[in-house]
Amino acid sequence: MSIYPALLVRDSARYWKRKPFQAALSILLLALGSAAVAILWTVTDVVVRKPLPFPDSQELYGIQSVDEKTGEVLNFMALADFRDFRERQQSFTSLFAYRGQFLNYKEDDGNTRQLYGAKVTRDFALVLKIHPELGSFFDDDDFLSENARSAVISYDLWMDEFSGTEDIVGSSIWFDEVVYQVIGVMPKSFNEPSFADVWTPFPDVTGEYFVRDSRYWNVVGRLKDGVSQEAARQELGQIANDLEEQFPATNRGRGATMDLLQTMIVGDFSTPLILILVAVSLVMFATCLNLANIQLISGLQRRSENGVRQAIGESPKQAMARAFMESCAICFAGCGLGWVLSWLFIKNVDSILPNMFLPRLNEVSMSSSLGWTILVIALLASLSFGLLPAYQVTRSNTNDIIKSGESRHGLSRESGRSRMALLAGQIAVAVAILQAALLVVHEYQRLRELDLGFDERNLLMITVSPGEARMFDLPGLSEFYSEMDEWLSGRSDFSDATLASSAPLAGFELEFGFQLQGRDLVSERDEAVTAGYNSVSLDYLDSMKIGLLEGRSFSDWDNRESQKVAMVNKAFVEKYLAAGEDPLMQQVQIMPWMVPDFRQVVGVVDDYAQVNVTDEPNPQILVPYTQSPWVFSTFITRVRNPDTFKAEQFETELKQRYPDIGLTVDTIENLLDRHLSIQSLMYLVFVGFGSATLLLSLFGIGSQMAFNVTERSREWGIRLALGATVQQLNNLVIRKLMLPLIVGCGLGLALFAASFKFHARFGGELDTFFFLASLALIVVITVASVATTWFVSDRITRSNPQEILRSI
């Protein structure tokens, strides 16, 4: 008999026809597993490994500011410091800086859309070595203050708003009620900073170049050929030391370092993504172990058929090829379906995952690597669960098979050991993944249950950017906020409405240097003295349910004509005031270039989560917006009845009332989800696939034990004839399970413990509850395995005892 592919395919089709449920289940499991591995591999590859979409991106570095006392590294720098670094450094071809901004874009229908823009300094395109999709980038004249304003738009904005027409170059569009001329379109792959819609030039000469306590600029440079990273870091450190001596009031304790731009963009996402990929790969491995067990049992059940085939001339090589082909057919069918699922997910990734869920998510796309990944998965899966069943066929002895008849299978001890080893492997993988899932659940619940310091229930966040036209009209800006505050407060669907320039969990915090009257904190502390700045409504504390520890909150008397006042938080008092020093006797000055007066501290508020839920609270200064409104702010409203509130209808009404204002409406739940995006992803993946692994293991245990009971039917009949009870027979089956169960649990715990140093980076502090839950998890796995085995054994043994007795 020759080995023909067509005959092998035909045999595989016959096998599927005989066991359609088993074949369909195997294909579905492989499809889901291969799709999950392929998607996560593609995402991880793009986010972690793939170079940034710039020529020679390995030469690009972000310049960072360092708090030398605490060691904290910040990705932001003051523009005045950037100017000095750019002029004094010799290690980089050049440096440029950029910062984000909100822009109000008026669409053709009259509606105003809030866009995210980036102001950039000269040498932006030179450092990144980027070429426009259309038009050109800024030239030197664009950075002159007196010239007409120009803009480069993103590829997505070009396609969405202007239908990709080439006449967009040279046309005029309105941002913040100011005309800009579009001079170019960014490449499709360009995304720095993330999710920017518009890039505008920042003038070479402006007052911000002389402000050193306003640190909001990202700085990027391209390292010169032949200059080492260490030499560049030493030069940056020396420049920072020189600036500290020259400007001690703002630069005391401020060092400088650098890191690869790709590392800074990816941030803390690389390790969690790799952990998730490993977890999903383990689930896929568990799936293959389970399918290998099923295929092994299926092959052993067909020993009579195999014996006949060998008797009529089938060689061991042909028998092995046939058995392996059956596994390969299932594997490639499942992985083919997995490729379709992967394609559907990646094609719609923008709608499935929200913006800013992961960095570089816009770069995830269909590529040949996805097909190769699926093919590699299919080959590895074929080998992992196809070789052992195929090899088992070659171990068959034709005479023994024929002599054994149909009443028993004459299985070898080696076969039993193989099945028990596969069973122990399944349990080990299940225990390891479930332990990791428990750790992720423990950390996720801890973060979700953290006391944020304010009442986060039913909050709606309305980000408002009035635009540059109102930036320098502080009285007009204050009146606008007051009018909008009054309108929101008067709506029946809101119980509270308040305003904050640094809204909790908005993802950013205004931070500036400050002074205390009669004190030289810089000399006293030998470090940079900064605090968060928050311009808020008079009723901010009451609306947010933030605790007032001392003094008073703001009142109607705190207006532009009255004495300038401020509140500070508990972290401010603990960091900057001595023990026993009365905070209400302090006067603080912040942003003297905007409000030169010292403010009287009238209250101390409790700490609350500001930038994200995991950071320690920073010192903060709160001021009434009636005295110092900020150019953009967030209205925070509390919805009375979330079940009946119609957010889309409200947003439409809001934009109709304020057609010239950029507005973005979001919920506090969405903000929390974005802050915990990687924890949420780990939570869903580990819990979902951990549960799937447990079910797979129980399915494999049930199949294994059912086969064990069936193959020992002759022995069972003899035992029944000699007076054994069904319960005694069930106990024998359960004892057979104990060894692989103990070995599997032990291996699973050892695998989890070996990788715990990686998990510990995301597990926080483990408490007694976690270890008790871990013990309970092992008990659950043990009880579930025993219960499954008991159910299968009891059902088969009780189903037809007469047939068992007749088999003696």
N, C-alpha and C positions, 0 to 999 in steps of 0.2 A: 504494500500500500504506500503510495507516494503522498508527500505533504503538499497539498495544493491550497493556496489561500482561499479559493472559492469554497472548497470543502470545509475548511475551518470556519468560515463565516456561516456556512449552512448549519454546521453542528452547533455553533453558538446560537443561531436563531432558533434551532430546535430546543436548546436548553432554556432560552427565554420563554418559549411557548409553553414548556412543561411547568415552569415556575415563574409566571408573569409578575406576581406580587413581589417575590424576592428580587427579580431583576429590576423592576420599577423602583423599589425602595433603594436598592444599591445605586442606581443611576441618580436618583434624587439626592441622596446623601453626598455622592461625589460631586454633583453639580453645585450644591450649596457650599461644600467645603472648598472646592477649587475656586469658585467665584470669590469667596471671602479672602482666601490667600492671595489670589491674583489682584484683587482691588487694593488690599492693604499693602501688598508688595509694590504696586504701582504708585500709590500715594506716598509710601515711605521712601521709595526711590527718588521721587520728584522733590519731596520736602527735605530729605536728609542728604542724599548723595549727589543728585544732579546739580551740576554747576549753575550758578545764576546766569540768566540769559544776557550776559554782557561778555564781550571779547576779553579773554585773559582775566576772568573774574577772580582767579586765585590771587591776583595782585591787589584786589580791592580790600581796604580795611576801614573799619569804623573807628573814629577817635572817641575815646570815652573819658569822662571825668570821674575821679576817684576821691571819695571821702577818706583821707589818710588815717583818720582816727578810728572809724568803724570798718574800713575796708570795703564799703559799699561802692559798687561800680554803677555809674549812671551813663546812659547812652546819649545824654543831652549836654549841651554846652551853651554858654552865653555867646551872643553874636560878637561882642567886643573881644572875648577870649579867642573865638574862631579867627577873627581878623589878625590877632597877634600871632597865633600859631601858624597861619597861612604865610605871613610875612617872614617869620623867623626860621621855619623848618627847612631842612635840606634833604630829607630822606624820601620825600614824595615828589612825584612829577607835579602834582598840584593838589589842592584841597578845595572842596565845595561844601556848602551847608544847605540844608533845606528844613522847613517846618510845615506842618499842616495848617489848613485854614478852611473855614466854611465860606462858600460862595453861593450867592443867590442868582440862579439863572432863570431868566424870564423866557418861557416857551412861547411858541407862536400863538397858542390859544389864550395867552394872557396869564396863565398860571405860573407861579414861581416855584422852582424846584431847587432844593438844597443839595448842592454838590460838595464833594470833598476835594479840595485843591491843595497844591503844594507851592510855596514860594521857594525859589531856588536862587543861589548866588551864581556868579559867573564861573566858568569852567565845569559846569554841570555835565554837559555833553562830552567835553574833552576828557574828563576823568573816567566816565562810564564807557566811552568809545561807542556810543550808540548812534545809529543813523535813522532818520525819520522814515516812517512809512510813506509820508507825503509832505511836501514842503521842506522847511528847514527849521533849525533850532535858533535860539537867541544868539545874536551877535553882540559885540561890545556896545553898540549904540542902544540896545534894548535895556541896558542896565543904567542908563542915564535918567535921572529923575524927571527931567523936563520933556522927555520924548513921549510919544503916544504909547499907550499900554498895549502889550502884545500877549498872546497866550498860545500854548500848544495843548491840544486836547488829546484824550486817550482814544485808542482805537474803538473801544466799546461805545463811548459817547458819540464818536463820529458815525458809527453804524446805527445806533439807536435813535439819535436826534436828527441826523443829517443824511440818513440813508446811504452813507458811503459815497456821496457825490464829491468829485474832485474839486469842484469850484468852492469848497469850503475854505481853501487857502486864499487869504486876502479878504475874506468876508468879515463883517463886524458882528459881534454878539454882545449882549449886555450881561455883565456880572455886577451885582451890587449897585445897579443904576449907573454904572460907568461903562463906556464903550471900550471893548477890547478888540484888537485885530487878531484873527487866527492866522498864525504863520506856519503851522505844521501839525501833523498827526503822529503820535507816538507809535512805535511798532506794536503789533498785536501782543507779543510776549512780554512787553515792558510793564513792570508793576512795582515801581519804587518811587515814592513810598506806596505801601500796599493800598490798593483800591482807590487810588487817586483818579479823578476825572479830568483835572485841569492843572497845568503847570504855568506859573507866571514868574517873571523875573523880579528879583528883589533889588532895589537900587543900591549902587555902590556907596552912596552918601545918604545917610538918614540918621535920625537921632538914636535909633536902637543900637547902632554900632558903638555907642558910648555907655550902654547899660550892661553892667556885669552881674547883676543879681537876677536876671531874667533868663533862665536856662531852658530853652525849648527847641534848640536847633540840633539836628543830627548832622554830624560832620563825617565826610567820607573822603578818603585819599587813595591814590594809586602808588604803591611802593615802587621806587626806582629800581632798575636792574642793578644787581650787585650789592644792594643794601639789605642787610639781614634784618629780621624782625626784632632781634634783641637790640641792635644798634638804633633802630627807629624808636623803640620804646624808651631807650635811655635818652634820646634827644627830646622826645615829648616830655619826659619827666623833668629834664633840665629846664625846658621852656616853662613848664608849670611852676617850678621853683622860682624862676626869675619873676614870673607874674605875681607869685605870692609875696615876694619882697616888695614889688612895685605897688601892688594894690592889696594890702593886708586886710582892709575892711571887707572885701568881697571874696578874696581868693585864699584866705588863710586855711591851711589844711586841705587845699584842692590840688590833687595830683592829676596825672594823665596817663593813660595807657591806650592800647588798641587791641582789636580782635578782628578776625576775618569777618567781612560783611555778611557772608552766608551764615556764619555761626550766630551773629547778632540777629539776623532776620528769623532764623529758625528758632532761636531761643531755647526754651526748655521742652520743646516738642519732640526732639529726636529720640530720647530714651523711652518715653511712653509709647511712641509709635512702634519702636522696635519690640518692646514688651508685648504689645498687642499682636504684632505680627508673629512673634514666637508662640503666643497663646493660641492663635488661630491655627498655626502650623501644627501644634500639638493636637488640637482637635481633629485636624485632617489626618494626622498620624493615628489617632485613636479610631477614626473612621476606617482607615485601612486595616488596622488590626482586627476590628470587628468583621469587616468584609472578608479578611483572610480566614477568620474562624468559620464564617458561613460557607465560604468556598471550600474549605478543607472538609467540613462536615458533608457538604453536598457531594464532593468527590468520593468520600468514604461510603456514602449511601449508594453510590453507583458502582461499587466494587464488582458486583455481579456482571454488570454491563461491561466494565473494563476487562474482566476476566474473559468474557466471550470474545471481545475484540482482540485480546492477545492470543486467544486460542485459534482465531482465524487468520492470524498473521500480522497484527499490528505490533510494531516494534516499540520498545520503551521510549525512543526518541520521538516517534510519532504520537504516542500517548501523552507525553509531556507537552509537546507543541499544541495538541488539541486542548488540553486542560488550561495551558497558559493563554491560548487564544480566547477562550471563553472569558477569562478575567480581563484580558486586554480590551475585548469588545465592550464589556460593561464599563471599563474605565474610560475609554475614549468617548463613548457615548455620553457618560456623565460629565466629563471635562468639556466636551463640546457644548453641552447645555450650559455648563459653567461659564464658558466664554461668552455666550449670548447674554447671560445675566450680568457679567462684568461689563460688557459693551453697553447695555442699557443703563447701568448705574453710572458709568463714567460719562456717557453722553448727556445725562441729566444731573450731573453732580452739582451744578450751580443751584438747581431748584431743590435738590435733596438736602444738601448741607448749606447752612446760611453763610453769608459773607463773614469773613474774619473768624470762621470756625477753626481753620488751620491756616498758617502762613503758606503762601505759594499755591493755594488751592486752585487758582485760576490757571496754573500751568499743567494741571492734571488733564490729560487728554488721551484719546486712543492713539496707540502707536504699535509698531511691530513688536516691541518688547512685551506687550500684553499677550500677544499670540505665543511668543516664545515661552513666556512664563507658564501659560496654560499647558503647552506641550511638555515642558519639563515636569510639571506637576503630574500630568497624565503618565509619563514614562516612569517617574518615581513611584507613583501609586500602583502602576501595573507590576513593577518589580516587588513592591512591598507586600501586596496581598495576592500576587499571582504565582510567585515562584514556589512558595511552600506547598500549596495544593498541587501544583504541577509536579513538583519533585516527589510528592507522596504517591502519585500514580506510578512512578517508576519503581517504587519500593514494593509494589504488589507482586505476589507469587501466584501465578495462574492456578496451580494445583490446589493451593490452600483456598483460593477464592471459590473454585468450583466445588471443592469438598464442603465448604462452609454452608452452601445452599443459601436460601433466602431467609432462614430463621435467625441467623446471626451473621455478623460481618467479619468475624475472625480478625479483628483489628489488632495491630501490634502494640506493644508497650511504647515503642517510639512515637507512634501516632498519638497515644494518650498524653505523652509528655509534651509534644508539640502543641496540642490543644490547651493543655494546662498553662504552658508558657505564654501563649497568646492571651489567655484569659487573665493571667497575672499582669501582663503588659497593659491590657485595657484598663484594669482597675488602677494601676499605678498612674497612668496618664490622667484618668478621671479624678483621682485624689489630688494630684498636683494642680490641675486646673481649678478644681473647686476650692482648694486652699487659697490659690491666688485670687479667685473671684471673691472669696470671703474677705480677703484683705482689702480689695478694691471697694467692696460694698461698705466695709467698716470705715474707710477713709472718706468715701463719698457722703455717707450719712453724717459723719463728723463735720464735714464742711457745710453740709446743708443745714445742720442744726446749730451752727455757730451763732452766737448773739451778735448781731450786726450793730447794736447800739441805737437802732431806730426801728420803728414799726414799718416793715416792708410789705405789709398786706395790701393788695389791691392798688398799688401805686402805678400811675401812668406818667411817663417821662416825655415832656415836649421840649425838644431842643430848638432854641430860637436863635437865629443869627440875623439881627436887624440890618447888617450890612455896613460897609465903610462910610456911607453917607451920614450915618448917625454916630460914627465912632468918636468924633471929637465934639459932638453936641451932647455933653453930659446931661444938662437939664432936660433936653428933648428925649434922650434915651431913658431917663428916669420916668418921665411922664408916660412914655410908651409902655414901659414895664408895668407901671401903676394901672394904666387903663386895661391892659390885658389881664393883669392879676384880678382886677375888679370884675371883669367879664367872666373869667373862669370861676371865681368864687361864687358868683351869682347863679351858676348853673345848678339845676336840681340833681343832676347825675353825679356831682362831686360833693364830697363832704369837706374837703380841704383843698386849698391851692396855695402853693408857696413857690419861691424862686431861689435859685442858687447858681452862682457862676461855676462852682466846682461841685456838681451834683454827686451824691454818693453813688459809687459803682459805675459812673459814666466812663471810666477808663482813663481819666486824666485828672490832674490837680494843678491848679495855678500855684506856683511856688516862687517866693522872692526872698531876698535878704531883708532884714529889718534891724531896727535899733530900739533899745530901751533908754528912756531919758535918764541921764546921769550915770549910765553904765557903759563900759567898753567890753561888751561880751566877747568880741573877737580876741582881745588880749587875754581876757580871763579864761577862755575855754580853749584857745589855741586850735580852733577849727572853724569851718565855715558856719555861719549863723544864718539859717533859713527857716522859713515856716510856710505852710500852705496858706493860700489866700482865698477867702470865700465871701463874695458879696451876696447877701441873702435878704429875704423878706423880713419884715418885722416879726411875723408870726412863725418864723422858720422852726424854732424849737417845738412849739406847740403842735404844729402840723405834722412834723416828723416824729414826734414823741421822743425827742432827745432830752436827756436829763440835764437840768440846771443845778450845778453843785454849789455855786456861791453867787452872790450878787443878784443882778436882774438881767432880764432879756431886753431886747430893743423895744422901744415904744414909739408912739406917734410923735413924740417930742424930738426924736432923733431924725431931723431933716437937714437939708443943705445949709440952713442958716444957724443951726444949733452947734454946740460943741461936738467935735468929732469923737466918736466912741467906737469901741471894739469889744469883742468877747474872745477869750482864748480857751483852748481845750485843756483837759487834764494832762495830756502828753507835753504840752507847752510848759505848764507849770513845773512838772517833774524834771524836765530837761534844762530849763533856763533860769529857774528861780531856786534860791537856796531854801533849805528846810526852815519853815516858820515864817518865810517872807510872804507878805500879804500881796496876792496878785492884784487886788482891787486898788492898790496904791500905785500901780505901775502905769506908765504912759508909753505907748509903742508907736513907732513910725515905720510905715511900710510903703514902698514906692514913693519916695520923696519927689520924684520927677512928675508925679501925677497929683498927689495930695501932700504938700510940704508940712502940714500940721501934724503934731503928735496927737494920738488918739488916747483917750482915757479908757482903761480897761474897766468895764462895768459888770462883767460876769465871767464865770468859769463854767464851761459845759463839759459833759461827760464825753469820753472818746467814742467814736463810731467808725465803721468801715468806710473808707473814703475811695481809694483807688481800686482795691479788690478785696476779697474776703479773707485772703491769707496773710496780707501784710500787717505788720505791727503799726498801730496808729502813729501818724506823724504829728509834730507840733502844728497847730493851726490857729489862724487869726480870722475871725469872722467880723465883717463890717456890714452895716445896713446899706442896701442898694440905693436908698433914698439919698445917701451922702456920696456914694461912689459906685455907680452902676458900671457893669462890665459890658464889653462890646458883644459878647454872646453869652447866653445863660440857658438854664433849663428850668422850665416850670414843672413842678412835681404836684400832681393832683391825686387824690384818693377817690377811687370809684365807689359809689355807694352800693351798687348791686352789679357785680361783674357778670352775672348770668344774663341780665337783660341789657347791659351796656353794649352798644354797637360802635366799635372802635372806628371802622371804616367810615361810617356815616358822620361821626364826630370829626374825623380828620378832614373830610370833605367840607364840612361846615366851617371848620377852623381856617382852612385855606381860602375859602370864599370871603371870610371876614377880613383876613389879612393877606390879600393877593400879592403884595410886594415883599413879603417876608419869607425867608427860608425856614421851613418847619419840618421836623422829623418827629413822629410819634412812635413810642415804643413802651413796652411794659417792663416792670422791674424783674419779672420772671425771665424775660428774654435776656436782660442784662446779666442776671445771675447765671443763666445757661451759657452765655458767652464767656464769662469769667471762669466757669467750671467746664469749659468745652472738652478739654482733654480728659478730665475726670469723668465727665458724662460718657464720652466715647469709650473709655476703659470700662466703665460701669456696664454699659449696654453689651459690649463685646464679651467681657468675662462672664457676666451673669447669663447672657443668652447662650454662649457656646459652652459654658460650664454645665448648664442644665442639659444642653444637647448631648454633651459627653456622658453625663450620668445616665441619660435615657439610652444612649447607644450601648453603654456598658451593661445596663440591665437587660437590654435586648440580646446582647451577645451571651450574657450569662444564661438567660432563658433558653436560647437556642442550643447552647452547649449542654446544659443539663437535660434538656429534652432528648437530645441525641444520646447522651449517656444512659438515660433510662431505657430508651428504645433498644440500644445495642445490647443491653444486659437483660433483655426480656426472658431469655432461657433461664438465666440465673434467678431472676425474679420469680419465675414459675416454680422453680424448685423450692425456693424459700417459702413461697406461699403454701406449697404442698406440705412442707414440714412444719407449718403452724405459725410462720411469721405474719405479723400484721402490716397493714399499709403504713401505719405510723413508723414502724421500725424500718421499713424500706426507705421511707422519706428521710429518716435520720441518717441512713447510710449515704444517701445522695448529698445531704448537707455536709456531712463530714468530708466528703470528697471535695467540696467547695472550700473548706477552711484553709487548706494550704495555699492555693493561689490567692485567696482573699487576704491572708496575713502577709504573704510576700508582696502582693500588689500594693496594699496600704503602706507597708514599710518602704517600698521603693518610691511611692508617690510622695511620702513625707520627706524622704531623703532628697528627692529631686527638687521639691519646694524649698527645703532648707538650703540646698546648694545655691539656689538662685535668689535667696532672700536678700542678699546685699543689694541687688538691683531693685527688688520690690520695696525695700526699706526706704528708698529715696522718695517714695510716694505714699508710704503707709503711715506716716506720722508716728505718734507714740502709741504703742500697742498696750492695751490694758488687759485686766483679768478677763473681762467679757470676751475679748477676742480669742484668748486661749481656751476658754470654756466653750465658745462657739466652734472652735476648731475640733475639740474633743467631741462635741455633739455632732459635727459633720461626719467624723469617722464612724460614729455610732449609727447615723442615718444611712451611710453607705453600706455598712455591715448588715443592718436590719433589712434594708431594701434588697440587698443581694440574697440574703437568706429567705426573705419572703417570696421573692421571685422564684428561687429554686424550689421552695416548698410547694408553691402553687403549681408549677409545671410538673414536678414529680407526682404530686398527689392527683392531679388531673389525669395524667397518663395511666398511673397505676390503677386508679378507680374506674377508668373508662370502660375497660373490658377485661376483668380478671379471668374470665373463662378462656379468652384467647391466649392469655399469658400461660395458664395452666396447660392448655393443649399444645403449647410450644415446647413442653418438656420432652 
